[in-house]
Amino acid sequence: MSLDHEEYVERVLQCVESIPRGRVSTYGAIAEVVGALLGGGGPRLVGSTMAQHGGGVTWWRVVRADGSLPPSHLEEARWHYLEEGTPLRPNGSVDIRKAFWRPPALRAD
């Protein structure tokens, strides 16, 4: 199956919108779930998708595997983390062990 760009974007955003308040997922976890359904795409494609289309969703709930965000997003994200009660480490990054949420498998409706 070839990767349909519009469907890929839609599914990535669907995953991001399903992350509960105070929890986070990673680019890799989202890539795994969306890729399993659509047959491709890795964490970098999820990052690119979020950079281009993720402004209207809860983008701060998607972090790197170590719980960090790019420095350009950190200040705004920190406000959301504090407001949502997201577990943080002393260095300000998300405590991935406490906050991680694995997206469920997607259905091909």
C-alpha angles and dihedrals in degrees: 000000000000120000112258108210098210093048091046091053091047093050094047091051090046090055093048092049090053095058107111123238112275093021134093139201130200134244087244096052091050091046090052094053097041092041092052089057100038102030105246153020130105137215093286091056089050089051092049091048091050092048092053102034109012102087093099097051135064093281094165089070091069114078141164118273090264092055096255134125129206108280091244090066100038101093096051092041092051090058090053092046092053092045092050096041094241110175110252133191121232090261090060099252121120116274094239093190091060101032104039117123121186114217113235121243113281123235123225097235 
